[in-house]
Amino acid sequence: MSGAISGRVNASELAVPAGPVGRTTNQTSHDGGRSKRRRVGGRLLPRVVVTGLSVVAVIWLLPIVYLISVSFRNPDHAFDPTIISTNVTLANYKAVFHGNPMLHYFVNSIVVAGISTLVVVAAGAAFAYGFTVLKLRYTTALYLGLLVTLMVPISSLVIPLGALLQSLGLVNTYWGLIGPYAALGIPFAVVVLTGFMHDLPRDVFEASILDGVGGWRLLTLIVVPMLRPCLIFVAVWQFITSWNEFFLALTIETKDAMKTLPLIPQQYSGVYLGNPGALFAILCLVAGPLILLYLAVQRWFVGGLLEGAVKG
């Protein structure tokens, strides 16, 4: 009798209620399903992002491919409804070089964009150095003034700049474009370089000053090497902006000998002068150097862009 009772007691002690076990099993299966969906979503999301970016890249590249394709087409097949044509010829490029001093226009663009880029990089680094390291007086007011100039569109400055350059005798000269391009590019350079320079280690500056390195030596020997990625970004950005600028160059450079490359395509466009093959060939010649420049400094350009974006 006692053995039966003890057996029943032990059985009752070992028995587990069905309710909690059922809830635990459901909860476990629910957690397992949720983790499975999370793993599937984690695998699908990168694929969806890559697919979407690939589609956007193809859409962006189609006009460029069509531009290059038309530039190499025979003039009789310029309007063929195909993206890539088999009628390849260099006649359009030959016509462009035969009818225009393209090398001279190329030199004009190089001089204007190159000198304005050097001025912007040097002035931007000096201004940012004065704002952040030297802590000069009235830096806040000057910095805010530079920010205000970023909101002024260049189209609103064409007429007053034209009158000013005319009075100074700078129309149809290199400096008639270099000066405005540099003046319009310096505020952007100062904003980018100042944002990065704010987070440079102050201990380096203090140690350099204690070692007798100060002033311009501190800027050229210590600060500039640390700013190299941002300086490359600013230089490439300014060069591309100066190279592609059209409206101010059209107003200031009226002589053929002083024209830059972006002004030449308008000679091949119009109602009665439509020549898409030659027009697209010139556009390829205008964009080609910029593409090569970007490919050459892509690593530093992207690095400077990211550093300038997260600093400050």
MODELLER restraints for C-alpha pairs under 7 A, 6 or more apart:
rsr = mdl.restraints
at = mdl.atoms
rsr.add(forms.Gaussian(group=physical.xy_distance, feature=features.Distance(at['CA:66:A'], at['CA:83:A']), mean=5.31, stdev=0.5))
rsr.add(forms.Gaussian(group=physical.xy_distance, feature=features.Distance(at['CA:66:A'], at['CA:84:A']), mean=6.87, stdev=0.5))
rsr.add(forms.Gaussian(group=physical.xy_distance, feature=features.Distance(at['CA:67:A'], at['CA:280:A']), mean=5.89, stdev=0.5))
rsr.add(forms.Gaussian(group=physical.xy_distance, feature=features.Distance(at['CA:68:A'], at['CA:284:A']), mean=6.76, stdev=0.5))
rsr.add(forms.Gaussian(group=physical.xy_distance, feature=features.Distance(at['CA:69:A'], at['CA:83:A']), mean=6.87, stdev=0.5))
rsr.add(forms.Gaussian(group=physical.xy_distance, feature=features.Distance(at['CA:69:A'], at['CA:84:A']), mean=5.62, stdev=0.5))
rsr.add(forms.Gaussian(group=physical.xy_distance, feature=features.Distance(at['CA:69:A'], at['CA:85:A']), mean=6.53, stdev=0.5))
rsr.add(forms.Gaussian(group=physical.xy_distance, feature=features.Distance(at['CA:70:A'], at['CA:78:A']), mean=5.94, stdev=0.5))
rsr.add(forms.Gaussian(group=physical.xy_distance, feature=features.Distance(at['CA:70:A'], at['CA:277:A']), mean=5.64, stdev=0.5))
rsr.add(forms.Gaussian(group=physical.xy_distance, feature=features.Distance(at['CA:70:A'], at['CA:280:A']), mean=6.58, stdev=0.5))
rsr.add(forms.Gaussian(group=physical.xy_distance, feature=features.Distance(at['CA:71:A'], at['CA:92:A']), mean=6.48, stdev=0.5))
rsr.add(forms.Gaussian(group=physical.xy_distance, feature=features.Distance(at['CA:71:A'], at['CA:277:A']), mean=4.73, stdev=0.5))
rsr.add(forms.Gaussian(group=physical.xy_distance, feature=features.Distance(at['CA:71:A'], at['CA:278:A']), mean=6.51, stdev=0.5))
rsr.add(forms.Gaussian(group=physical.xy_distance, feature=features.Distance(at['CA:71:A'], at['CA:280:A']), mean=4.97, stdev=0.5))
rsr.add(forms.Gaussian(group=physical.xy_distance, feature=features.Distance(at['CA:71:A'], at['CA:281:A']), mean=4.56, stdev=0.5))
rsr.add(forms.Gaussian(group=physical.xy_distance, feature=features.Distance(at['CA:72:A'], at['CA:88:A']), mean=5.22, stdev=0.5))
rsr.add(forms.Gaussian(group=physical.xy_distance, feature=features.Distance(at['CA:72:A'], at['CA:89:A']), mean=5.20, stdev=0.5))
rsr.add(forms.Gaussian(group=physical.xy_distance, feature=features.Distance(at['CA:72:A'], at['CA:90:A']), mean=5.90, stdev=0.5))
rsr.add(forms.Gaussian(group=physical.xy_distance, feature=features.Distance(at['CA:72:A'], at['CA:92:A']), mean=6.81, stdev=0.5))
rsr.add(forms.Gaussian(group=physical.xy_distance, feature=features.Distance(at['CA:73:A'], at['CA:85:A']), mean=6.82, stdev=0.5))
rsr.add(forms.Gaussian(group=physical.xy_distance, feature=features.Distance(at['CA:73:A'], at['CA:87:A']), mean=5.56, stdev=0.5))
rsr.add(forms.Gaussian(group=physical.xy_distance, feature=features.Distance(at['CA:73:A'], at['CA:88:A']), mean=5.03, stdev=0.5))
rsr.add(forms.Gaussian(group=physical.xy_distance, feature=features.Distance(at['CA:73:A'], at['CA:89:A']), mean=5.74, stdev=0.5))
rsr.add(forms.Gaussian(group=physical.xy_distance, feature=features.Distance(at['CA:73:A'], at['CA:277:A']), mean=6.62, stdev=0.5))
rsr.add(forms.Gaussian(group=physical.xy_distance, feature=features.Distance(at['CA:74:A'], at['CA:87:A']), mean=6.01, stdev=0.5))
rsr.add(forms.Gaussian(group=physical.xy_distance, feature=features.Distance(at['CA:74:A'], at['CA:88:A']), mean=6.51, stdev=0.5))
rsr.add(forms.Gaussian(group=physical.xy_distance, feature=features.Distance(at['CA:74:A'], at['CA:89:A']), mean=5.93, stdev=0.5))
rsr.add(forms.Gaussian(group=physical.xy_distance, feature=features.Distance(at['CA:75:A'], at['CA:277:A']), mean=6.14, stdev=0.5))
rsr.add(forms.Gaussian(group=physical.xy_distance, feature=features.Distance(at['CA:78:A'], at['CA:276:A']), mean=6.77, stdev=0.5))
rsr.add(forms.Gaussian(group=physical.xy_distance, feature=features.Distance(at['CA:78:A'], at['CA:277:A']), mean=6.29, stdev=0.5))
rsr.add(forms.Gaussian(group=physical.xy_distance, feature=features.Distance(at['CA:92:A'], at['CA:277:A']), mean=5.70, stdev=0.5))
rsr.add(forms.Gaussian(group=physical.xy_distance, feature=features.Distance(at['CA:92:A'], at['CA:278:A']), mean=4.80, stdev=0.5))
rsr.add(forms.Gaussian(group=physical.xy_distance, feature=features.Distance(at['CA:92:A'], at['CA:281:A']), mean=6.35, stdev=0.5))
rsr.add(forms.Gaussian(group=physical.xy_distance, feature=features.Distance(at['CA:93:A'], at['CA:278:A']), mean=6.67, stdev=0.5))
rsr.add(forms.Gaussian(group=physical.xy_distance, feature=features.Distance(at['CA:93:A'], at['CA:281:A']), mean=5.91, stdev=0.5))
rsr.add(forms.Gaussian(group=physical.xy_distance, feature=features.Distance(at['CA:96:A'], at['CA:278:A']), mean=6.21, stdev=0.5))
rsr.add(forms.Gaussian(group=physical.xy_distance, feature=features.Distance(at['CA:105:A'], at['CA:259:A']), mean=6.10, stdev=0.5))
rsr.add(forms.Gaussian(group=physical.xy_distance, feature=features.Distance(at['CA:105:A'], at['CA:260:A']), mean=5.04, stdev=0.5))
rsr.add(forms.Gaussian(group=physical.xy_distance, feature=features.Distance(at['CA:105:A'], at['CA:261:A']), mean=5.40, stdev=0.5))
rsr.add(forms.Gaussian(group=physical.xy_distance, feature=features.Distance(at['CA:106:A'], at['CA:260:A']), mean=6.80, stdev=0.5))
rsr.add(forms.Gaussian(group=physical.xy_distance, feature=features.Distance(at['CA:106:A'], at['CA:261:A']), mean=6.09, stdev=0.5))
rsr.add(forms.Gaussian(group=physical.xy_distance, feature=features.Distance(at['CA:108:A'], at['CA:258:A']), mean=6.67, stdev=0.5))
rsr.add(forms.Gaussian(group=physical.xy_distance, feature=features.Distance(at['CA:108:A'], at['CA:259:A']), mean=6.92, stdev=0.5))
rsr.add(forms.Gaussian(group=physical.xy_distance, feature=features.Distance(at['CA:108:A'], at['CA:260:A']), mean=5.53, stdev=0.5))
rsr.add(forms.Gaussian(group=physical.xy_distance, feature=features.Distance(at['CA:109:A'], at['CA:243:A']), mean=6.16, stdev=0.5))
rsr.add(forms.Gaussian(group=physical.xy_distance, feature=features.Distance(at['CA:109:A'], at['CA:260:A']), mean=5.02, stdev=0.5))
rsr.add(forms.Gaussian(group=physical.xy_distance, feature=features.Distance(at['CA:109:A'], at['CA:261:A']), mean=6.29, stdev=0.5))
rsr.add(forms.Gaussian(group=physical.xy_distance, feature=features.Distance(at['CA:112:A'], at['CA:174:A']), mean=6.20, stdev=0.5))
rsr.add(forms.Gaussian(group=physical.xy_distance, feature=features.Distance(at['CA:112:A'], at['CA:177:A']), mean=6.68, stdev=0.5))
rsr.add(forms.Gaussian(group=physical.xy_distance, feature=features.Distance(at['CA:112:A'], at['CA:178:A']), mean=5.51, stdev=0.5))
rsr.add(forms.Gaussian(group=physical.xy_distance, feature=features.Distance(at['CA:113:A'], at['CA:239:A']), mean=5.25, stdev=0.5))
rsr.add(forms.Gaussian(group=physical.xy_distance, feature=features.Distance(at['CA:113:A'], at['CA:242:A']), mean=5.05, stdev=0.5))
rsr.add(forms.Gaussian(group=physical.xy_distance, feature=features.Distance(at['CA:113:A'], at['CA:243:A']), mean=5.53, stdev=0.5))
rsr.add(forms.Gaussian(group=physical.xy_distance, feature=features.Distance(at['CA:114:A'], at['CA:239:A']), mean=6.55, stdev=0.5))
rsr.add(forms.Gaussian(group=physical.xy_distance, feature=features.Distance(at['CA:115:A'], at['CA:178:A']), mean=6.81, stdev=0.5))
rsr.add(forms.Gaussian(group=physical.xy_distance, feature=features.Distance(at['CA:116:A'], at['CA:178:A']), mean=5.12, stdev=0.5))
rsr.add(forms.Gaussian(group=physical.xy_distance, feature=features.Distance(at['CA:116:A'], at['CA:181:A']), mean=6.19, stdev=0.5))
rsr.add(forms.Gaussian(group=physical.xy_distance, feature=features.Distance(at['CA:116:A'], at['CA:182:A']), mean=5.01, stdev=0.5))
rsr.add(forms.Gaussian(group=physical.xy_distance, feature=features.Distance(at['CA:117:A'], at['CA:235:A']), mean=5.71, stdev=0.5))
rsr.add(forms.Gaussian(group=physical.xy_distance, feature=features.Distance(at['CA:117:A'], at['CA:238:A']), mean=5.60, stdev=0.5))
rsr.add(forms.Gaussian(group=physical.xy_distance, feature=features.Distance(at['CA:117:A'], at['CA:239:A']), mean=5.64, stdev=0.5))
rsr.add(forms.Gaussian(group=physical.xy_distance, feature=features.Distance(at['CA:119:A'], at['CA:182:A']), mean=6.26, stdev=0.5))
rsr.add(forms.Gaussian(group=physical.xy_distance, feature=features.Distance(at['CA:120:A'], at['CA:182:A']), mean=5.45, stdev=0.5))
rsr.add(forms.Gaussian(group=physical.xy_distance, feature=features.Distance(at['CA:120:A'], at['CA:185:A']), mean=6.12, stdev=0.5))
rsr.add(forms.Gaussian(group=physical.xy_distance, feature=features.Distance(at['CA:120:A'], at['CA:186:A']), mean=5.11, stdev=0.5))
rsr.add(forms.Gaussian(group=physical.xy_distance, feature=features.Distance(at['CA:120:A'], at['CA:189:A']), mean=6.90, stdev=0.5))
rsr.add(forms.Gaussian(group=physical.xy_distance, feature=features.Distance(at['CA:121:A'], at['CA:189:A']), mean=6.99, stdev=0.5))
rsr.add(forms.Gaussian(group=physical.xy_distance, feature=features.Distance(at['CA:121:A'], at['CA:231:A']), mean=6.59, stdev=0.5))
rsr.add(forms.Gaussian(group=physical.xy_distance, feature=features.Distance(at['CA:121:A'], at['CA:234:A']), mean=6.78, stdev=0.5))
rsr.add(forms.Gaussian(group=physical.xy_distance, feature=features.Distance(at['CA:121:A'], at['CA:235:A']), mean=6.21, stdev=0.5))
rsr.add(forms.Gaussian(group=physical.xy_distance, feature=features.Distance(at['CA:123:A'], at['CA:186:A']), mean=6.74, stdev=0.5))
rsr.add(forms.Gaussian(group=physical.xy_distance, feature=features.Distance(at['CA:124:A'], at['CA:186:A']), mean=5.59, stdev=0.5))
rsr.add(forms.Gaussian(group=physical.xy_distance, feature=features.Distance(at['CA:124:A'], at['CA:189:A']), mean=5.13, stdev=0.5))
rsr.add(forms.Gaussian(group=physical.xy_distance, feature=features.Distance(at['CA:124:A'], at['CA:190:A']), mean=4.69, stdev=0.5))
rsr.add(forms.Gaussian(group=physical.xy_distance, feature=features.Distance(at['CA:125:A'], at['CA:190:A']), mean=6.93, stdev=0.5))
rsr.add(forms.Gaussian(group=physical.xy_distance, feature=features.Distance(at['CA:125:A'], at['CA:193:A']), mean=6.66, stdev=0.5))
rsr.add(forms.Gaussian(group=physical.xy_distance, feature=features.Distance(at['CA:127:A'], at['CA:190:A']), mean=6.36, stdev=0.5))
rsr.add(forms.Gaussian(group=physical.xy_distance, feature=features.Distance(at['CA:128:A'], at['CA:190:A']), mean=5.55, stdev=0.5))
rsr.add(forms.Gaussian(group=physical.xy_distance, feature=features.Distance(at['CA:128:A'], at['CA:193:A']), mean=5.96, stdev=0.5))
rsr.add(forms.Gaussian(group=physical.xy_distance, feature=features.Distance(at['CA:128:A'], at['CA:194:A']), mean=4.79, stdev=0.5))
rsr.add(forms.Gaussian(group=physical.xy_distance, feature=features.Distance(at['CA:130:A'], at['CA:136:A']), mean=6.03, stdev=0.5))
rsr.add(forms.Gaussian(group=physical.xy_distance, feature=features.Distance(at['CA:131:A'], at['CA:139:A']), mean=5.66, stdev=0.5))
rsr.add(forms.Gaussian(group=physical.xy_distance, feature=features.Distance(at['CA:132:A'], at['CA:194:A']), mean=6.79, stdev=0.5))
rsr.add(forms.Gaussian(group=physical.xy_distance, feature=features.Distance(at['CA:132:A'], at['CA:197:A']), mean=6.74, stdev=0.5))
rsr.add(forms.Gaussian(group=physical.xy_distance, feature=features.Distance(at['CA:132:A'], at['CA:198:A']), mean=6.08, stdev=0.5))
rsr.add(forms.Gaussian(group=physical.xy_distance, feature=features.Distance(at['CA:146:A'], at['CA:187:A']), mean=5.20, stdev=0.5))
rsr.add(forms.Gaussian(group=physical.xy_distance, feature=features.Distance(at['CA:147:A'], at['CA:187:A']), mean=6.69, stdev=0.5))
rsr.add(forms.Gaussian(group=physical.xy_distance, feature=features.Distance(at['CA:150:A'], at['CA:187:A']), mean=6.63, stdev=0.5))
rsr.add(forms.Gaussian(group=physical.xy_distance, feature=features.Distance(at['CA:158:A'], at['CA:248:A']), mean=6.11, stdev=0.5))
rsr.add(forms.Gaussian(group=physical.xy_distance, feature=features.Distance(at['CA:162:A'], at['CA:252:A']), mean=6.55, stdev=0.5))
rsr.add(forms.Gaussian(group=physical.xy_distance, feature=features.Distance(at['CA:165:A'], at['CA:171:A']), mean=5.79, stdev=0.5))
rsr.add(forms.Gaussian(group=physical.xy_distance, feature=features.Distance(at['CA:165:A'], at['CA:176:A']), mean=6.42, stdev=0.5))
rsr.add(forms.Gaussian(group=physical.xy_distance, feature=features.Distance(at['CA:170:A'], at['CA:176:A']), mean=4.90, stdev=0.5))
rsr.add(forms.Gaussian(group=physical.xy_distance, feature=features.Distance(at['CA:171:A'], at['CA:252:A']), mean=5.46, stdev=0.5))
rsr.add(forms.Gaussian(group=physical.xy_distance, feature=features.Distance(at['CA:171:A'], at['CA:253:A']), mean=6.52, stdev=0.5))
rsr.add(forms.Gaussian(group=physical.xy_distance, feature=features.Distance(at['CA:172:A'], at['CA:252:A']), mean=6.06, stdev=0.5))
rsr.add(forms.Gaussian(group=physical.xy_distance, feature=features.Distance(at['CA:172:A'], at['CA:253:A']), mean=4.62, stdev=0.5))
rsr.add(forms.Gaussian(group=physical.xy_distance, feature=features.Distance(at['CA:172:A'], at['CA:254:A']), mean=6.34, stdev=0.5))
rsr.add(forms.Gaussian(group=physical.xy_distance, feature=features.Distance(at['CA:172:A'], at['CA:255:A']), mean=6.43, stdev=0.5))
rsr.add(forms.Gaussian(group=physical.xy_distance, feature=features.Distance(at['CA:172:A'], at['CA:258:A']), mean=6.07, stdev=0.5))
rsr.add(forms.Gaussian(group=physical.xy_distance, feature=features.Distance(at['CA:173:A'], at['CA:258:A']), mean=6.85, stdev=0.5))
rsr.add(forms.Gaussian(group=physical.xy_distance, feature=features.Distance(at['CA:176:A'], at['CA:252:A']), mean=6.82, stdev=0.5))
rsr.add(forms.Gaussian(group=physical.xy_distance, feature=features.Distance(at['CA:177:A'], at['CA:249:A']), mean=6.79, stdev=0.5))
rsr.add(forms.Gaussian(group=physical.xy_distance, feature=features.Distance(at['CA:181:A'], at['CA:242:A']), mean=6.36, stdev=0.5))
rsr.add(forms.Gaussian(group=physical.xy_distance, feature=features.Distance(at['CA:185:A'], at['CA:238:A']), mean=6.48, stdev=0.5))
rsr.add(forms.Gaussian(group=physical.xy_distance, feature=features.Distance(at['CA:189:A'], at['CA:234:A']), mean=5.99, stdev=0.5))
rsr.add(forms.Gaussian(group=physical.xy_distance, feature=features.Distance(at['CA:192:A'], at['CA:308:A']), mean=5.57, stdev=0.5))
rsr.add(forms.Gaussian(group=physical.xy_distance, feature=features.Distance(at['CA:193:A'], at['CA:230:A']), mean=6.61, stdev=0.5))
rsr.add(forms.Gaussian(group=physical.xy_distance, feature=features.Distance(at['CA:193:A'], at['CA:308:A']), mean=6.97, stdev=0.5))
rsr.add(forms.Gaussian(group=physical.xy_distance, feature=features.Distance(at['CA:195:A'], at['CA:308:A']), mean=6.33, stdev=0.5))
rsr.add(forms.Gaussian(group=physical.xy_distance, feature=features.Distance(at['CA:195:A'], at['CA:311:A']), mean=5.40, stdev=0.5))
rsr.add(forms.Gaussian(group=physical.xy_distance, feature=features.Distance(at['CA:195:A'], at['CA:312:A']), mean=4.31, stdev=0.5))
rsr.add(forms.Gaussian(group=physical.xy_distance, feature=features.Distance(at['CA:196:A'], at['CA:307:A']), mean=6.71, stdev=0.5))
rsr.add(forms.Gaussian(group=physical.xy_distance, feature=features.Distance(at['CA:196:A'], at['CA:308:A']), mean=5.32, stdev=0.5))
rsr.add(forms.Gaussian(group=physical.xy_distance, feature=features.Distance(at['CA:196:A'], at['CA:311:A']), mean=4.76, stdev=0.5))
rsr.add(forms.Gaussian(group=physical.xy_distance, feature=features.Distance(at['CA:196:A'], at['CA:312:A']), mean=5.86, stdev=0.5))
rsr.add(forms.Gaussian(group=physical.xy_distance, feature=features.Distance(at['CA:198:A'], at['CA:312:A']), mean=5.67, stdev=0.5))
rsr.add(forms.Gaussian(group=physical.xy_distance, feature=features.Distance(at['CA:199:A'], at['CA:311:A']), mean=6.38, stdev=0.5))
rsr.add(forms.Gaussian(group=physical.xy_distance, feature=features.Distance(at['CA:199:A'], at['CA:312:A']), mean=6.25, stdev=0.5))
rsr.add(forms.Gaussian(group=physical.xy_distance, feature=features.Distance(at['CA:229:A'], at['CA:300:A']), mean=5.43, stdev=0.5))
rsr.add(forms.Gaussian(group=physical.xy_distance, feature=features.Distance(at['CA:229:A'], at['CA:301:A']), mean=6.84, stdev=0.5))
rsr.add(forms.Gaussian(group=physical.xy_distance, feature=features.Distance(at['CA:229:A'], at['CA:303:A']), mean=6.14, stdev=0.5))
rsr.add(forms.Gaussian(group=physical.xy_distance, feature=features.Distance(at['CA:229:A'], at['CA:304:A']), mean=4.35, stdev=0.5))
rsr.add(forms.Gaussian(group=physical.xy_distance, feature=features.Distance(at['CA:230:A'], at['CA:304:A']), mean=4.15, stdev=0.5))
rsr.add(forms.Gaussian(group=physical.xy_distance, feature=features.Distance(at['CA:230:A'], at['CA:305:A']), mean=6.83, stdev=0.5))
rsr.add(forms.Gaussian(group=physical.xy_distance, feature=features.Distance(at['CA:230:A'], at['CA:308:A']), mean=6.45, stdev=0.5))
rsr.add(forms.Gaussian(group=physical.xy_distance, feature=features.Distance(at['CA:232:A'], at['CA:300:A']), mean=6.50, stdev=0.5))
rsr.add(forms.Gaussian(group=physical.xy_distance, feature=features.Distance(at['CA:232:A'], at['CA:301:A']), mean=6.14, stdev=0.5))
rsr.add(forms.Gaussian(group=physical.xy_distance, feature=features.Distance(at['CA:232:A'], at['CA:304:A']), mean=6.90, stdev=0.5))
rsr.add(forms.Gaussian(group=physical.xy_distance, feature=features.Distance(at['CA:233:A'], at['CA:300:A']), mean=6.97, stdev=0.5))
rsr.add(forms.Gaussian(group=physical.xy_distance, feature=features.Distance(at['CA:233:A'], at['CA:301:A']), mean=4.63, stdev=0.5))
rsr.add(forms.Gaussian(group=physical.xy_distance, feature=features.Distance(at['CA:233:A'], at['CA:304:A']), mean=5.24, stdev=0.5))
rsr.add(forms.Gaussian(group=physical.xy_distance, feature=features.Distance(at['CA:233:A'], at['CA:305:A']), mean=6.23, stdev=0.5))
rsr.add(forms.Gaussian(group=physical.xy_distance, feature=features.Distance(at['CA:240:A'], at['CA:290:A']), mean=6.66, stdev=0.5))
rsr.add(forms.Gaussian(group=physical.xy_distance, feature=features.Distance(at['CA:244:A'], at['CA:262:A']), mean=6.19, stdev=0.5))
rsr.add(forms.Gaussian(group=physical.xy_distance, feature=features.Distance(at['CA:246:A'], at['CA:262:A']), mean=6.05, stdev=0.5))
rsr.add(forms.Gaussian(group=physical.xy_distance, feature=features.Distance(at['CA:246:A'], at['CA:263:A']), mean=6.51, stdev=0.5))
rsr.add(forms.Gaussian(group=physical.xy_distance, feature=features.Distance(at['CA:250:A'], at['CA:263:A']), mean=6.63, stdev=0.5))
rsr.add(forms.Gaussian(group=physical.xy_distance, feature=features.Distance(at['CA:253:A'], at['CA:259:A']), mean=5.72, stdev=0.5))
rsr.add(forms.Gaussian(group=physical.xy_distance, feature=features.Distance(at['CA:261:A'], at['CA:286:A']), mean=6.24, stdev=0.5))
rsr.add(forms.Gaussian(group=physical.xy_distance, feature=features.Distance(at['CA:262:A'], at['CA:286:A']), mean=6.63, stdev=0.5))
rsr.add(forms.Gaussian(group=physical.xy_distance, feature=features.Distance(at['CA:265:A'], at['CA:279:A']), mean=5.71, stdev=0.5))
rsr.add(forms.Gaussian(group=physical.xy_distance, feature=features.Distance(at['CA:265:A'], at['CA:282:A']), mean=6.17, stdev=0.5))
rsr.add(forms.Gaussian(group=physical.xy_distance, feature=features.Distance(at['CA:265:A'], at['CA:283:A']), mean=6.88, stdev=0.5))
rsr.add(forms.Gaussian(group=physical.xy_distance, feature=features.Distance(at['CA:268:A'], at['CA:274:A']), mean=6.17, stdev=0.5))
rsr.add(forms.Gaussian(group=physical.xy_distance, feature=features.Distance(at['CA:268:A'], at['CA:275:A']), mean=5.88, stdev=0.5))
rsr.add(forms.Gaussian(group=physical.xy_distance, feature=features.Distance(at['CA:268:A'], at['CA:278:A']), mean=6.95, stdev=0.5))
rsr.add(forms.Gaussian(group=physical.xy_distance, feature=features.Distance(at['CA:268:A'], at['CA:279:A']), mean=5.50, stdev=0.5))
rsr.add(forms.Gaussian(group=physical.xy_distance, feature=features.Distance(at['CA:269:A'], at['CA:275:A']), mean=6.75, stdev=0.5))
